[in-house]
Amino acid sequence: MAMEGHARMLEQYADLEEKHIHLLAKHRRIHEGIDYVKKAASTAGVQEFSRHLGVICNSSASLLWNLAAFSIRHQDVSTSAAF
């Protein structure tokens, strides 16, 4: 019985670790996109726009990050309540 519980905890940990790796990859892609847009705006010679765009992109990215975290947390709560 204890071994089954331990095996279940290890499996859950592995699943969480995999989700974390995927979330980090998404986060990295978002920031690469932000950097690309900033670089494109700065090479176009729109420095002031680039600064404002940087603020907008960073706040949008943090909003998306928080929304994704909330969604994942909500899914975890709803699935754990079913068991």
N, C-alpha and C positions, 0 to 999 in steps of 0.2 A: 504494500500500500504506500509506504513512504517512498519507495523507489519510483513508483508511478507518478507521485506528486513531484518528485525531484525532476524526473524526465519531462514532465509537463512544463515546469518552470524553465528548464533549459530551452525547450522548444519555443516558449513565449519570448524568452530573452533573444533567441536567434531571430525570431520574427521582428521584434522591435529593432534589433540592430540592422536588419535588412531595410526596414522602413526608414530608419535614420539615414542610412547611406543614400537611399533614393531621394530623401528630402534634401540632403546636402547637395546632391547632384542638381536638383531643380533650382536650389538657391544659387549655385554657381552659374547655371545657365542664365538665370534672371539677371545676375550682376554682369555677366559677359554681354548681354543684350543692352543693358544700361550703359556700359562702357563704350560699346559700339556706337550707340546713338550720340553719346557725348562727343566721341571722337569725330563722328561725321559732322556734327554741328560745329565743332571748333575748326575743322578743316574748311568748312564752308565760309568761315570768317564771321560767324555769328557768335561772338564771345558773350554778349549779354544774354542772348537767348540760351546759350549753352549753360550759363550759370543757373538761370531759372529752370531750365529743363532738368538739370541735375537735381535741384531741390524737389521738383515734381516727381521725377523718376524715383528718387530715394524714398519719398513719402509714399508713393504708389507701391513700391516694392515692399516696404514695411507693412503697408495695409494688406497686401496680398499674402505676405508671410503670416501675419496675425490671423487672417481669415482662414488660411490653410490649416494653421495650428488649431484654431477653434473647431474647424470641421473634423479634423482627425480626433480631437479630444471628444467631440460630440459622438462620433462613430464608436469610439472605444467605450464610452459610457453606455450607449444604447445596446451595444453587443454584450457588454459584461452584465447588464441588468437582465438580459434574457436568460443567463445561466444561473 
